[in-house]
Amino acid sequence: MASDVVEGHLAAARWVIRVASDYVTLTKPRIVAMLLLTAYGAMVLATPGWPRPGLVLATLGGLFLSAGGAHAVNMWYDRDIDPVMSRTANRPIPQGRVKPTAALVQGIGMEVASIGLLATADSPRSWDGRQLRIIWRDRPGSCSP
């Protein structure tokens, strides 16, 4: 009896880990890690002394959210061709482990959170709307150079 309860809890824990892993996979964490390492290195080189820890955390957090969200939206966008290519056929959306709508919601949510975090990372006055202009310029069907 007790072993059935323990087994049930273990199965639930395995399910939670698998689902969380699929959603993390949507963010392409290895690529994002390289971006964060590069950004941190640039912050260290560009700052006399060491950059402020709060600014580093906010900047790296915003970059993680922005890049990870973009990757999730990209996987949603490529959902029709991913099952056809052997390199991408095992991703969470083509395998049916994550619904396309859930991936899109995750990506957009991460993008919105990144704008909020990066807009106020140094001071609220640093926000001037550039992030939204970039999103508008790069929308599908735009004629930007």
Secondary structure, 3 states (H helix, E strand, C coil): CHHHHHHHHHHHHHHHHHHHHHHHHCCCHHHHHHHHHHHHHHHHHHCCCCCCHHHHHHHHHHHHHHHHHHHHHHHHHCCCCCCCCCCCCCCCCCCCCCCHHHHHHHHHHHHHHHHHHHHCCCCHHHCCCHHHHHHHHCCCCCCCC
